[in-house]
Amino acid sequence: MSHTGEALLTVSQVCAELKISRSTFFEWRRRGHGPVCVLLPGGRLRIRRSALDGWLAALQSPIS
């Protein structure tokens, strides 16, 4: 799958969309529960839109 032209979201954008704090995001990341991140040169993190959407979809529980 090509990621050319796909939106890369900042941690702040993801936190705003999920309505969570940065500390919550980084705690999830530390525990391996958050969306997959891209580490840019200089240490900045970005999250591909498709990675965030896929992660959210995987969290959905089926209706019983």
DARAFEN-V86701 format. One line per field, one symbol per residue. phi: phi as a letter, one per 30 degrees, with the letter a starting at -180 (. if undefined). burial: I if it has 24 or more other ideal C-beta (glycine too) atoms within 12 Angstrom, else O. Layout:
BEGIN
phi: ???
burial: ???
END
This chain:
BEGIN
phi: .dceiddccdedddddddhbddddeddedddicdddcccdejidcbbdedddddddddddcddd
burial: OOOOOOOIIOIOOIIOOOOOOOOOIOOIOOOOOIIIIIOOOOOOIIIIOOIIOOIOOOOOOOOO
END
